Structure formats: C-alpha cells, structure tokens
Amino acid sequence: MGIHFQSYREEISLTVSTHRPLTLFEFNRRLREEIENALPHRYWIIAEISEARVHHGSGHCYLTLTDKDPGAKSTLTAQARGTIWKRQHQEIASYFEAQTGHSLRAGLKILFQASPRFHELYGFSLDIHDIDPTYTLGDLARQRQETITRLQTEGLLDLNQKINLALVPQRLAVISSPTAAGYQDFVAQLANNPFGYDFRLTLFEASVQGTEAVSSIKAALHRVTLQQQAFDAVIIIRGGGSQTDLLCFDHYDLAATVAQMPLPVLTGIGHERDESVTDLVAHTPLKTPTAVAAFLVDRLNEFEANVEQLFLQVRDTAAALAVQQERRITQIATQLQQRTNTFLHQRQHHLECQTRTLSDKPQKFLTEEQRHVMCEELRLTHSVQQVLRAKEAKQLQYHQQLESNSQKKVDAGKRSLAHVEHCLELYAKNQLQKATLTFQKNQQRLLYGAKDHLQIKGHQLQLLEMDMRSHDPEIMLMRGYTLTYVNGKLLKSIDQLKKGDKLQTKLLAGSVDSTVTQVKPPDLFT
C-alpha cells in the first residue's frame, strides 16, 4: 500500500514537471484544432431560427439557431450561433425569399449546410454556406395543416361562419393600422359609394405585420368583444406586403380567436395568391380591403332592391284583390238583376194569363195574385239580402286578410329597416305611405261601390213594386181606366184595329160596346 501510494505521487510530480499549465487562449486554440480535425467537412443541419439580424456596417447576417424538444416545444435542447458572411448572404437570402416568399426571420425552420467553427475569442459557431428552401416550404405547409386540423378537431373551423351577418351591416369595427394604404382605400371606397349609403366605422388600431401582429390583433378583437352590441361585424384588413407579413395570419392563436368571435368576421388581408388560416375560419374571406368594401356596398344595395320588390308585391297584391272583388260584386249584381227581371217577366205573363182566364172573378184573382206577388217579393228581397250579406262578409274577410298580410309584411320590412340610415328610411316611409293610401282608396271605393249598388237595387225594387201595383187591374179600373177588347183580345196598340172592328170596353161597373169608324196614327210631336 505505501509503495503504491509513493509511486502515484511520483507520477503526478513527473506530469506536473513535464506539462506546464495552459493559458485559456492556448486551450481554445487546441480545442479549435481538435474540432477542425474531427469535423473537417460541411454538414446538413436542421434548426429553427430564434433570432436573425444583419449587421449594417459589415453586411454579415447573424443567426441564433435552436432545437426544441418535440414533446415540449417550449423546451430548448440545443442552441448555436450561425453566420452567413457578406459574400454569400445576398445570394442565399435572395434565393430563399424568391422560393419561399419569406425572408430569413425568427420562427422559420431551415435546412442548411454549414461547417463548424471555433474561435479563441468568440467561441463556437456555424458558418452557413447554403440553405435549402424546399424544406422550409414543407415545414410551413406542415405547420399550416396541423393548425387547420387542430381547429377542425376543436370545432372552430366553421364556428364563425354559423353566425348570421346582418342584412344591413353598417356599424363596423375595423382592425387595421391607421397608416396602412389598404385601410385608407377601404374608408375611401365606402365613403364614396355610388348609392350614398352611410357606414359608421370604428377603428381598433393594431399591428397587422411583424412579430407583434398576433398579440396586437388578439388584443383588438378582445376590445371589440367588450363592445359587441355596438357593431354588426368585424373587419380585419391590411394592404399588400410580402408573404412574410402574411405568416402571422396562419398562427393558431389568432385563428382560434377569430373563430370564437361573437360577431361575424370579414377579412381583407390583401394577398391575391394564398388563403391564410384566418381566412378559412372567418365568416366571409375576401382578397383585398376594397373587395370587402365592395361586398358591403353590394349587400346594402341587394337589401334595398329586396325592400322595393316587397313594396311592389304588396301594392300589386292589393290592386289585384281589389279588382277581383270588384269584378265579383259586378258579376253578382248582374246575376241578381237578370234573375229579378226574369222573375218579373214570368209573373207579369202569368198575371196577364190569369186576367184573361179569370175575368169573371177579377177581384178574388187580383187579391190572390197580389198576395202571391208580395210573398215572392219578400222571399226575393230576403234572398238578395242574404246573398249580399254573405258577399259583404266574404269581402270583409278578404279585406281583413289583406290588411293583416300587408301589415305583417310592412312590419317585417320595418324591423329589417331599423338599421338603415336616414336616406333609406325616408325612401321606405314614402313607399309605405303610397302603398297605404292606395290600399285605403281601394277599400273606400269597394265599400262605397257596394253601398251604392245596394241602394240602386233597393230603389229599383221599390220602383218595380210601385209599377206592379200601378198595373193592378182593379186599381186601374177604380182610377177611371178601362180595359178595351177587340175580338175578345185585350187592345194594346192601334195596329190591332181596323175600320169596322167591334170593341168592348169594360168599366169598373159594366161595359160599353162600340164600332171602329176611323183609325188615326199617333201624333209624334204631341
């Protein structure tokens, strides 16, 4: 044991005496040589850019490269510095942006070719010689598809699209940068729309590009939610920019917030080629801010056209019903008149026949016929009144249905027009007043026409009754009139007479026989 310990101490003493301590520079130089000898080649490496900056003086690009745990993406497993020297930076960066549409920036995952480098003063880094843009495109597509799949699994992909957009969306919450050209174009197109529609815009300022865009837009959406009763829709717009600026709209947090908004969200992100994830979850995705403005103007114009069509339908329906009722009343009146005339002609013919056959009992016959005529007259009057009351009730029912339907349609139009501004309200009220006046005129005309027709028919019946009574043979005889017969037939015209005919004239009491000595035609001028 003692001998072994002594030899160990001698070995240590010999090592110290033959190898002096190294300075840090000497150690780092040896470390650099060992790394260069152990890793002499260029290697393809996958890493995520956590920071990227270009030195304005030298033109070199400095990257901070990281690798994260796949199970916990917030946990770093490795980190290194990367350098793209000026002589290669412009070529690599230009080609990468041309292929992917993105500049080298934080958050992108890249496949790059690099050689290890160790500097005595600055430590370990990687000299980047080339970057494969196809890997970045594939990774961005993978991340985008993962975001879409997650939104679909959580039921958020079409959630905002289930919200009904107002028929007249005029109160708009706009999320944009106040200095953005797209916002200025949007405001100008709404203000100068050819129909004179008025829109109330409230700007919620937010950064719509860069690393702060997601949190800034989410904060603006939260402020809109707190005032949701004051708005009809939310508009997210930006004007132009590179595809790099569009990447924030593929972020899950922003897309999920948009999908869960209590108001319909319209997007005009301003990129013609691609559709972002935010566009997919929005209620109505449109390409540009001016396209959003055109959509809103067209929606108000379509609503105005529908309102005008509704008023025209109500007016035409009222006019058609009025014409139909008037034709029906006229038809009924004509039928009643024809039936009355037919009945009266039949009764008159029957009276004439009875008068000739019952001349020996005129008083009894006339009394019975008068009683029969009066009964028929009462029955006919009662029937006419029943028919007229039934038609009047049916007409009243049509009128009530028409008035109810018209009122419902007008009320529905009024509720829909609640958000229309002064110019549209004046127009709608004017159209409603015209329709109401037209309806009232038609109603009054129907009522007055029916009453006039009933009065005329009642008067005609009274005249017929008076005429029938005036032709009662007994009354005529009592008044001094006579009945003259020629050859046993009642004399009605001088055309029945010729010279030498025997005449019998019946009086109230008795009769007179006479002979025709001369027939004179009637004097037309007396």
Secondary structure, 3 states (H helix, E strand, C coil): CHHHHHHHHHHHHHHHHHCCCCCHHHHHHHHHHHHHHHCCCCEEEEEEEEEEEECCCCCCEEEEEEEECCCCCCCEEEEEEEEECHHHHHHHHHHHHHHHCCCCCCCCEEEEEEEEEEECCCEEEEEEEEEEHHHHHHHHHHHHHHHHHHHHHCCCCCCHHHCCCCCCCCEEEEEECCCCHHHHHHHHHHHCCCCCCCCEEEEEECCCCCCCHHHHHHHHHHHHHHCHHHCCEEEEECCCCCHHHHHHHHCHHHHHHHHCCCCCEEEECCCCCCCCHHHHHCCEEECCHHHHHHHHHHHHHHHHHHHHHHHHHHHHHHHHHHHHHHHHHHHHHHHHHHHHHHHHHHHHHHHHHHHHHCCCCHHHHHHHHHHHHHHHHHHHHHHHHHHHHHHHHHHHHHHHHHHHHHHHHHHHHHHHHHHCCHHHHHHHHHHHHHHHHHHHHHHHHHHHHHHHHHHHHHHHHHHHHHHHHHCCHHHHHHCCCCEEEECCEECCCHHHCCCCCEEEEECCCCEEEEECCCCCCCCCCC
